[in-house]
Amino acid sequence: MVEYEMGYGAEEFGNVLNGPFSGDKSAYLCKQVERHHWALEQPGAAFELTIKVVEKPPRKLGLFNLPVLDVRFTFTDTETSLRDHFFHRFHQYFHKGGG
């Protein structure tokens, strides 16, 4: 299992995951298993992944409240190279902030 803490709300995360990340031009198919829980696969490859998210209390920075999302990735029988490729794409789509 891989776990991240991200600055997203659960609904926003799901919108990106089900939208541009796994859209028509993507190699990944995403299906919602239940609220805040998704299964991803890559047709033609031994790639199986589930993603679950849990909202945590926001971080308070002065007057700002920043969302905090616990994101858990669980791979099943997936080669390291396919995992690495997934996370490369994931970081491209989910990166926020200055850069």
Salt bridges, closest charged atoms under 4 A:
GLU3 OE2 - ARG72 NE 3.52
GLU5 OE2 - LYS56 NZ 3.17
GLU5 OE1 - ARG59 NH2 2.29
GLU11 OE2 - ARG35 NH2 3.01
GLU11 OE2 - HIS36 NE2 2.95
GLU12 OE2 - LYS96 NZ 3.08
GLU34 OE2 - HIS37 ND1 3.94
ASP70 OD2 - ARG72 NE 2.98
